[in-house]
Amino acid sequence: MALSSDFGRRTLLGGGALAGLAGLVAAWPRLSAMDIPGRGDDALTILIIGNSSDAEGRQQIANAFMDTHPGARVRVMAVQATDWGDFFAKVLTMVAAGVAPDVVYVATEGAQLFAERLGEPLDKYLERDADVMQEYFSDVHPSLIEAFMYKGSLYQLPLDFNAANMYLNLDVLERNGLEMPADDWTKDDYISMLSEIKGDATPYFWTNRLFGGVVPWLYVNDTSFLTEERVAGGESIWETFYPAETDRSGGYLWNNSNALDERVHESFEFMRQMIEDRLAVRPEEGGGNTLVGLFASGRIGSTPAGGYWVQGLHEGGMSPDQYDVAFFPKWRTQRHQFGAAGYAIMKSSKKKDLAWEWIKYSASKEAMQLQFPTPATTPTRRSMVNDNLYSKIGPAHWQRFYDTLDRFPTTGPIPAPPQQAAIETALIKNVSVAVSGNADGVARSLKNLDRDLKAALTSNSEGEQ
C-alpha cells in the first residue's frame, strides 16, 4: 500500500501529468479491464483497482444489483496500478481528462483526498434511508465508520479492513522452544522472543510503508509522526446509528508534523537498535511481495500483517497449524493501526442517486458475501468474520482480526491526510536513513522528516488556494 508520488493539484496540472493525459485516454481499453453489460453513456461507472479477474469478481454483484434495480445499467472498470498511490494518481488523471467514473473503491490512504477534493458526502442519503441502513451499522464497528468521517460528514461505507497484527511462524517458535504469547504481552516479551529466534531465522521482517512499517510501533508507544486531532461533528450519524457511542467524532485530522516528539525518536531508535542487534532486517521497500514464500518456508519468525494474509499464506502452501496471529505487543499502549476501504461517490457524477443505491446494495450482507468469499481481507461486518470463513485455512486465533477493534478502543486508522502521497514519500525516505545508521543519525533523520512533512503539508495547501 505504499504511495510513491505526490499527486496534489500542482503536480497533477504539471507538464508531465498533462503530457500523460493523452496516453491515458488512448489506453482506455487497457485500463478498462472488464465491462459489465451496460456499456452506454448512461451506465453507472464503477472504478476499482485490479485487473480483469478482479472486475470479473464484481460481475455477479453488479448483475444482482441490476436484477433488483430494473432499468439500471452498471459498468465496472478495473484499473491496473502498482499500489493505491498509483491508482489514485490515475483517477485524478481521469478527472482532469473529463472521463471521471461515478463511483470509486477507495482505501484509507486516499479517503481524505477524495473527501477533500473529489467525493460526495453520504449524510443526506443516510438520513433518508436510516431505517434500511440500521442493519448495516449494527453489524459494523464504529471505529471503522469514524475513520471515513471527514470534517463532520461520512464519505464512505467501509466494506473491508485490516488491522496490523503480529503474525508468528509456529514452526520457528517450536524449533526454538517457544510458545504463542499472551494477549497482553509487551515489547520486552517480544524482544526476548526475537533473541531466542536469532540465528535460526530472521526474527522480524517488515516493509517500509505506512501499513506494517514504523507506524504500528509509534501507535503502541502512544505517538505518531503526525499530530492527530479528532474534530467535532457527525452527531446525526452517531445519534441515529450508534446512540451508545458518546465519545465519537466528526473524523480525524493530521495537520502538522510530530516528527520531533521524544516518543517518535524513542520508537525510531527502538527499530534501529533491533536492526543493529540482528533481531530485524532493514525494511524492504514496497509491498513485500517475496514475504509469503520466506514466511511459509520457515525463514521468518514474525511480521506485521492483517487478515488479508490468510488467503495469501494458504495459496503459498502454508497450513493453518504452521502459523498464528497475535495482537501487536504492548508498549505504553496496545493501540493498533488499521486500513479500510469502501466506495466513494464522485462529486462530478450526474448519477449520484443511482450511485448511492449501488453503495447501499454493496453494503448489504448479500453483496458483501459475494465480494468476500475467501479470507483475502477482513469484512467490516462482524457477522461475516466467523468460523465459516476461516475454519479450513485460517489460524487458530482468527478471532483476533476483529477483536483488535473491541479489545483496544483507541485503535485508529492509518494517518492519511489529503496530502498522504507526499507524506508517505517523506516518511519512507527518512525511515530508511534513520534505521540504517548509528544512534546519532536518528535525530538528524527526524529533523529531515520534520522538514519534509512541513513542506508537503504547506505546498499542498498553497496548491489548493
C-alpha positions in Angstrom: 0.0 0.0 0.0 3.0 2.3 -0.3 2.3 5.5 -2.1 5.2 6.8 -4.0 4.1 10.1 -5.6 2.7 13.4 -4.7 -0.5 13.8 -6.7 -1.6 17.2 -5.4 -3.2 19.6 -7.8 0.1 21.3 -8.5 1.6 18.0 -9.6 -1.5 16.9 -11.5 -1.5 20.0 -13.6 2.2 20.0 -14.2 3.7 19.3 -17.6 4.4 15.7 -17.0 0.9 14.9 -15.9 -0.7 16.9 -18.8 1.6 15.1 -21.3 0.3 11.8 -19.9 -3.4 12.6 -20.3 -3.5 11.8 -24.0 -1.7 8.5 -23.4 -4.0 7.6 -20.6 -7.1 8.2 -22.6 -5.7 6.5 -25.6 -5.0 3.5 -23.4 -8.6 3.4 -22.1 -9.3 -0.2 -23.4 -6.3 -1.4 -21.4 -7.4 0.4 -18.3 -10.9 -0.9 -18.5 -10.2 -4.5 -17.9 -13.8 -5.7 -17.7 -17.1 -4.3 -18.8 -20.3 -5.5 -17.2 -23.4 -5.2 -19.5 -24.4 -1.5 -19.6 -21.7 0.0 -21.9 -23.7 3.1 -22.9 -23.0 6.6 -21.7 -26.0 6.3 -19.3 -24.4 3.4 -17.4 -23.2 3.9 -13.9 -19.4 3.5 -14.0 -17.6 1.8 -11.1 -13.8 2.0 -10.8 -11.8 -0.5 -8.8 -8.1 -1.2 -8.5 -7.1 -4.5 -10.1 -7.2 -6.5 -13.4 -9.7 -8.4 -15.5 -10.1 -11.1 -12.9 -10.9 -8.5 -10.2 -13.5 -7.0 -12.4 -15.0 -10.4 -13.2 -15.3 -10.9 -9.4 -17.6 -7.9 -9.2 -19.7 -9.0 -12.2 -22.1 -11.2 -10.1 -22.6 -8.3 -7.6 -23.4 -5.9 -10.5 -25.7 -8.4 -12.0 -27.5 -8.9 -8.7 -27.8 -5.1 -8.3 -29.3 -4.7 -11.8 -31.8 -7.5 -11.1 -33.0 -5.6 -8.1 -32.9 -2.2 -9.9 -34.8 -2.7 -13.2 -33.5 -0.3 -15.8 -30.2 0.4 -14.1 -27.1 -0.2 -16.1 -23.7 -0.7 -14.5 -20.2 -0.7 -16.0 -17.3 -1.9 -13.9 -13.8 -0.9 -14.8 -10.6 -2.3 -13.2 -7.5 -0.2 -13.4 -4.2 -1.9 -13.0 -1.9 0.0 -10.6 1.3 -0.8 -8.8 -0.2 0.4 -5.5 -3.0 2.6 -4.1 -1.0 5.7 -4.8 -0.6 4.8 -8.5 -4.3 4.1 -8.6 -5.3 7.4 -7.1 -3.0 9.2 -9.5 -4.7 7.6 -12.4 -8.1 8.5 -11.0 -7.0 12.1 -10.8 -5.7 12.0 -14.3 -9.1 10.7 -15.5 -10.8 13.6 -13.7 -8.6 16.1 -15.4 -9.3 14.4 -18.8 -13.0 14.7 -18.2 -13.6 10.9 -18.1 -14.2 10.5 -14.4 -16.1 7.5 -13.1 -19.2 7.8 -11.0 -18.0 5.6 -8.1 -14.5 4.6 -6.9 -13.4 2.0 -4.5 -11.1 3.9 -2.1 -8.8 2.8 0.7 -7.9 4.7 3.8 -4.8 6.0 2.1 -7.0 8.1 -0.3 -10.1 8.6 1.8 -9.4 12.2 2.8 -8.0 13.1 -0.6 -11.4 12.1 -2.1 -13.4 13.7 0.7 -11.5 17.0 0.4 -11.5 17.3 -3.4 -13.5 14.6 -5.2 -16.1 13.0 -3.1 -19.8 13.5 -2.3 -20.9 13.2 1.4 -23.4 10.5 2.2 -25.2 12.2 5.0 -28.4 13.1 3.2 -28.8 9.6 1.8 -28.2 8.1 5.3 -30.7 10.4 6.8 -33.3 9.5 4.2 -32.6 5.7 4.3 -31.8 5.4 8.0 -34.3 2.5 8.6 -32.8 0.4 5.9 -29.2 1.2 6.8 -29.5 0.5 10.5 -28.9 -3.3 9.9 -25.5 -2.5 8.3 -24.3 -0.1 11.0 -25.4 -2.6 13.8 -23.0 -5.1 12.2 -20.0 -2.8 11.7 -17.7 -1.5 14.4 -18.0 2.3 15.0 -14.2 2.8 14.7 -14.4 1.8 11.1 -17.1 4.4 10.4 -15.3 7.2 12.2 -12.2 6.5 10.0 -14.3 7.6 7.0 -15.7 10.7 8.6 -14.1 13.9 7.4 -14.9 17.3 9.0 -18.2 16.0 10.3 -19.5 14.2 7.2 -19.4 10.5 6.2 -18.0 9.9 2.7 -17.7 6.1 2.5 -19.3 2.9 4.0 -16.3 0.7 4.9 -16.6 -2.8 3.4 -13.3 -4.4 4.4 -10.4 -3.6 6.7 -7.2 -4.9 8.1 -5.5 -4.2 11.4 -1.8 -4.5 11.8 -1.5 -7.6 13.9 1.6 -9.8 14.5 1.9 -13.0 12.5 4.1 -15.6 14.2 5.7 -18.6 12.5 4.8 -21.6 14.7 7.5 -23.8 13.0 10.1 -21.3 14.0 8.7 -20.9 17.5 8.6 -24.7 18.0 12.2 -25.2 16.8 13.3 -22.7 19.5 11.2 -24.0 22.3 8.8 -21.0 22.3 5.0 -20.7 22.6 2.4 -18.3 21.5 2.4 -15.2 23.7 -0.5 -14.0 25.9 -2.8 -11.3 24.6 -1.2 -8.7 26.9 2.4 -9.4 26.0 4.8 -6.5 25.9 7.6 -5.3 23.7 10.1 -6.6 26.2 8.4 -10.1 25.9 8.7 -9.7 22.1 12.4 -8.8 22.2 13.0 -11.8 24.4 11.3 -14.0 21.8 13.3 -12.5 18.9 16.5 -13.1 20.8 15.7 -16.8 21.0 14.9 -16.9 17.3 18.1 -15.1 16.2 20.5 -17.4 14.4 17.7 -19.7 13.3 15.5 -17.4 11.2 15.1 -13.7 10.5 13.3 -12.7 13.8 11.4 -9.7 12.5 10.7 -8.8 8.9 8.9 -5.5 7.9 8.3 -3.3 5.0 8.9 0.5 4.7 5.4 1.9 4.3 2.5 3.2 6.4 0.9 -0.2 7.0 3.1 -2.5 8.9 6.1 -0.2 8.8 7.2 2.1 11.7 3.6 3.4 12.4 2.5 0.3 14.4 5.4 0.9 16.8 4.6 4.6 17.0 1.0 3.8 17.9 1.8 1.3 20.7 4.2 4.0 22.0 1.3 6.4 22.2 2.5 8.7 19.5 2.6 9.2 15.7 4.8 11.1 13.2 1.8 13.5 12.5 -0.3 15.3 15.1 -3.7 13.7 15.5 -6.9 15.6 16.1 -10.5 14.3 16.3 -12.8 17.1 15.2 -16.4 17.8 16.2 -19.3 16.8 14.1 -21.1 13.8 12.8 -23.8 13.9 15.6 -26.6 12.9 13.3 -24.7 9.7 12.3 -23.8 8.8 15.9 -27.2 9.6 17.4 -29.0 7.7 14.7 -26.9 4.5 14.3 -24.7 4.3 17.4 -26.6 6.1 20.3 -24.5 4.4 22.9 -21.3 5.8 21.4 -20.9 9.1 23.3 -17.2 9.7 22.6 -17.1 9.6 18.8 -16.1 12.5 16.5 -16.5 14.0 13.1 -13.3 12.4 11.9 -9.6 12.6 12.1 -7.3 15.4 11.0 -3.5 15.2 10.7 -2.4 18.8 10.0 1.1 19.1 11.4 4.4 17.3 11.8 5.0 15.5 15.1 8.4 14.1 14.0 10.4 15.8 16.8 8.3 14.3 19.6 10.5 12.4 22.1 8.5 9.2 21.7 8.8 9.3 17.9 12.6 9.4 18.5 12.3 6.6 21.0 10.4 4.4 18.5 12.7 5.0 15.6 15.7 4.3 17.9 14.0 1.1 19.0 13.7 -0.1 15.4 17.3 1.0 14.6 18.5 -1.0 17.7 16.6 -4.1 16.6 18.4 -4.0 13.3 21.8 -3.4 14.9 21.2 -6.4 17.2 20.2 -8.5 14.2 16.7 -9.0 15.6 15.3 -7.4 12.5 16.3 -6.7 8.9 16.3 -3.3 7.3 12.8 -2.7 5.9 12.0 -3.9 2.5 10.7 -1.2 0.1 7.3 -1.6 -1.3 4.7 -4.2 -0.5 6.9 -7.2 0.5 5.9 -9.4 -2.4 8.6 -12.0 -1.5 7.4 -12.3 2.1 4.9 -15.1 1.7 7.4 -17.5 0.4 10.0 -16.7 3.0 7.5 -16.9 5.8 6.0 -20.2 4.6 9.4 -21.8 4.3 10.3 -21.0 7.9 12.9 -18.4 7.2 11.0 -15.6 9.0 9.8 -15.7 12.6 7.4 -12.8 12.7 6.0 -9.9 10.7 3.1 -7.4 11.0 0.2 -8.1 8.6 -3.6 -8.1 8.5 -6.3 -10.6 7.9 -5.7 -10.3 4.1 -2.6 -12.5 4.6 -4.6 -15.7 5.5 -5.6 -16.3 1.8 -2.0 -15.5 0.7 -0.4 -17.9 3.0 -2.9 -20.6 2.0 -2.1 -20.1 -1.6 1.6 -20.1 -0.7 1.2 -23.7 0.7 1.2 -22.9 4.4 -1.2 -24.9 6.6 -3.1 -23.3 9.5 -1.1 -25.1 12.1 2.2 -23.6 10.9 1.4 -20.0 11.9 -0.9 -18.0 14.2 -1.8 -14.3 14.7 -1.2 -12.3 17.9 -2.1 -8.8 19.0 0.7 -6.3 18.5 2.8 -6.2 21.7 2.1 -3.5 24.3 4.4 -0.6 24.9 2.8 2.4 26.6 -0.4 1.4 24.9 -1.6 -1.5 22.8 -3.2 0.7 20.2 -3.3 -0.8 16.7 -3.5 0.8 13.3 -5.9 -0.3 10.6 -6.7 0.5 7.0 -10.1 0.1 5.4 -11.9 0.6 2.1 -15.2 1.3 0.6 -17.0 3.0 -2.3 -17.0 6.8 -2.7 -19.4 8.8 -4.9 -17.6 11.2 -7.2 -18.7 14.8 -6.8 -18.7 15.2 -10.6 -21.1 12.3 -11.1 -24.5 13.1 -12.7 -25.9 9.8 -11.3 -25.5 10.4 -7.6 -28.8 8.9 -6.6 -28.1 5.7 -8.5 -24.5 5.7 -7.2 -26.0 5.8 -3.6 -28.2 2.8 -4.5 -25.0 0.9 -5.6 -23.3 1.8 -2.3 -26.3 0.8 -0.3 -26.6 -2.5 -2.0 -22.8 -3.1 -1.8 -23.0 -2.8 1.9 -25.7 -5.4 2.2 -24.8 -8.8 3.6 -25.8 -10.4 0.3 -23.4 -8.3 -1.7 -20.6 -8.5 0.8 -20.7 -12.3 0.9 -20.4 -12.3 -2.9 -17.5 -9.8 -2.7 -15.5 -11.5 0.1 -15.9 -15.3 -0.4 -12.4 -16.0 0.9 -10.3 -14.6 3.8 -8.3 -12.3 1.4 -9.3 -9.4 3.7 -11.4 -8.8 6.8 -15.0 -8.0 6.2 -16.3 -5.0 8.2 -19.4 -6.9 9.1 -18.8 -8.6 12.4 -21.2 -11.4 11.5 -19.1 -12.3 8.5 -15.9 -12.8 10.4 -16.8 -16.3 11.5 -15.7 -19.9 11.5 -17.2 -20.5 8.1 -14.7 -18.0 6.6 -11.6 -19.2 8.5 -12.2 -22.8 9.7 -10.5 -24.6 6.8 -7.5 -22.3 6.1 -7.3 -19.7 8.9 -5.1 -19.6 12.0 -6.3 -20.8 15.4 -6.8 -17.2 16.7 -8.5 -15.7 13.6 -11.0 -14.0 16.0 -8.2 -11.5 16.9 -8.7 -9.8 13.5 -12.0 -8.3 14.6 -11.3 -8.5 18.3 -8.5 -5.9 17.8 -11.2 -3.2 17.5 -13.1 -4.4 20.6 -10.1 -5.0 22.9 -8.3 -1.8 22.1 -10.9 1.0 21.7 -8.3 3.7 20.7 -7.2 1.7 17.7 -7.4 4.0 14.7 -6.8 4.5 11.0 -3.5 5.0 9.1 -2.5 8.7 9.4 -3.6 9.7 5.9 -4.3 13.4 5.3 -5.3 14.7 1.8 -1.6 15.1 1.1 -1.0 11.5 2.0 1.1 10.6 -1.0 3.7 13.2 -0.4 3.6 12.5 3.4 4.3 8.8 2.9 7.1 9.6 0.4 8.7 11.7 3.1 8.3 9.0 5.8 9.7 6.2 3.7 12.8 8.2 2.7 13.7 9.2 6.2 12.8 5.9 7.9 15.2 4.1 5.6 18.0 6.5 6.6 17.2 6.6 10.3 17.3 2.9 10.9 20.3 2.1 8.7 23.0 4.1 10.6 24.1 4.9 14.1 22.2 6.4 17.0 23.2 9.9 16.2 21.7 9.6 12.7 18.2 9.1 14.1 17.9 12.7 15.4 19.2 14.0 12.0 16.7 11.9 10.1 13.8 13.1 12.2 14.8 16.7 11.7 14.8 16.0 7.9 11.5 14.2 8.3 10.0 17.2 10.1 11.2 19.5 7.4 9.8 17.2 4.6 6.4 16.8 6.3 6.0 20.5 6.8 6.9 21.1 3.2 4.4 18.5 2.0 1.6 19.9 4.1 2.3 23.5 3.2 2.9 23.0 -0.6 -0.3 21.2 -1.0 -2.3 23.8 1.0 -0.9 26.5 -1.2 -1.7 24.5 -4.3 -5.3 24.5 -3.3 -5.6 28.2 -3.0 
